[in-house]
Amino acid sequence: MSKSLTRVRTALTTAGITPDIREVGQARTAQEAADSVGCALDQIAKSIIFRGEVSGEALLFLTAGGNKVDADLAAAVAGEALGKADATLIRAQTGFAIGGVAPVGHLNPIRAWLDPRLCTFEVIWAAAGTPRHVFALDPETLERLTGADKAHFTA
């Protein structure tokens, strides 16, 4: 089992959750993940990371699979201009590679925001630390585990 997948599993079990982690073959995109588990595209919680231009930190925006993060709205929510987060920053702060960034199990704390669209579902799915693994949970638990603030940052 990969270190990344182990960190996600540990974060979930430490929180008292019996994780439903599934190996799905390939889930680099929200559509691939949705097709793999048989759910609606918007039930996929995408982990979109930007770099704060002032803080230099990675900032996490958890959005529904069919939504796109609007950079201007996201910057207003974050309180700073946003830039592209490169693979090095993402790996250093979260411990995950692009394509498998999970919302939990990060190496370092990360500020996070949650797309309210995700809260309209009973169950959502997110990357479990690899491009081949996803896990299910309810949106309220995702909000609690990530400390994410609900905010409107999609166009």
DAQUI-V652631 format. One record per residue. PHI is phi in radians with two decimals (NA if undefined). D_LAST is the distance of its C-alpha to the last C-alpha in Angstrom with 2 decimals. Layout:
PHI_D_LAST ; PHI_D_LAST
This chain:
NA_37.36 ; -1.17_35.11 ; -1.08_34.85 ; -1.11_31.07 ; -1.11_31.44 ; -1.09_34.29 ; -1.09_32.27 ; -1.14_29.60 ; -1.02_32.42 ; -1.13_34.21 ; -1.05_31.25 ; -1.24_30.80 ; -1.18_34.55 ; -1.09_35.07 ; -1.44_32.59 ; 1.47_34.78 ; -1.82_32.62 ; -1.49_34.32 ; -1.23_31.76 ; -1.79_30.97 ; -1.72_30.33 ; -2.14_30.50 ; -1.51_31.26 ; -2.09_29.32 ; 1.53_30.43 ; -2.28_27.32 ; -2.46_23.83 ; -1.27_22.16 ; -2.02_19.04 ; -1.07_17.26 ; -1.14_18.71 ; -1.06_22.14 ; -1.12_22.04 ; -1.07_21.11 ; -1.09_23.85 ; -1.17_26.27 ; -1.78_26.14 ; 1.28_25.55 ; -2.12_22.45 ; -1.23_19.17 ; -0.94_16.47 ; -1.27_14.29 ; -1.44_17.50 ; -1.58_17.23 ; -1.59_16.18 ; -1.41_15.08 ; -1.73_16.35 ; -1.81_14.34 ; -2.02_16.52 ; -2.03_16.27 ; -1.80_19.35 ; -1.24_19.69 ; -1.16_21.24 ; -1.56_23.59 ; -1.34_24.41 ; 1.29_24.47 ; -1.57_23.42 ; -1.33_21.11 ; -2.17_18.18 ; -1.82_16.80 ; -2.05_13.34 ; -1.64_14.00 ; -2.23_11.23 ; -1.09_11.83 ; -0.89_13.04 ; -1.58_10.88 ; -1.59_7.47 ; -2.04_6.41 ; -1.28_6.57 ; -1.55_5.35 ; -1.04_9.09 ; -1.21_9.55 ; -1.13_8.07 ; -1.11_9.95 ; -1.11_12.88 ; -1.11_13.14 ; -1.14_13.34 ; -1.32_15.81 ; 1.36_17.77 ; -2.78_18.29 ; -1.10_17.09 ; -2.03_15.95 ; -2.26_17.52 ; -1.28_18.01 ; -1.54_20.06 ; -1.48_22.98 ; -1.05_24.89 ; -1.16_27.63 ; -1.10_25.58 ; -1.06_23.82 ; -1.13_27.26 ; -1.15_28.98 ; -1.47_26.76 ; -1.73_25.85 ; 1.53_28.71 ; -1.95_26.57 ; -1.54_26.06 ; -0.96_22.75 ; 1.75_22.17 ; -2.40_23.81 ; -1.19_22.23 ; -1.55_22.83 ; -1.37_21.39 ; -2.28_25.05 ; 1.45_28.24 ; -1.25_27.19 ; -1.19_30.10 ; -2.32_28.88 ; -1.02_26.84 ; -2.48_23.15 ; -1.27_20.71 ; -2.47_17.96 ; -2.28_14.94 ; -2.08_14.10 ; -1.21_11.08 ; -1.00_12.68 ; -1.00_12.01 ; -1.09_14.78 ; -1.34_17.10 ; -1.55_17.41 ; -1.94_19.65 ; -1.32_23.25 ; -2.33_23.11 ; -2.23_20.59 ; -2.18_21.51 ; -2.44_21.01 ; -1.06_22.73 ; -1.89_26.24 ; 1.79_26.89 ; -2.44_27.53 ; -1.28_25.82 ; -2.03_28.26 ; -2.27_27.94 ; -2.33_25.56 ; -2.39_26.24 ; -1.85_25.48 ; -2.89_25.14 ; -1.56_23.76 ; -1.06_20.56 ; -1.11_22.72 ; -1.19_24.86 ; -1.05_22.05 ; -1.05_20.92 ; -1.14_24.60 ; -1.18_25.47 ; -1.59_22.71 ; 1.19_22.85 ; -1.24_19.06 ; -1.65_17.64 ; -1.18_15.12 ; -2.76_12.12 ; -1.64_8.58 ; -2.42_6.81 ; -1.94_3.78 ; -1.68_0.00
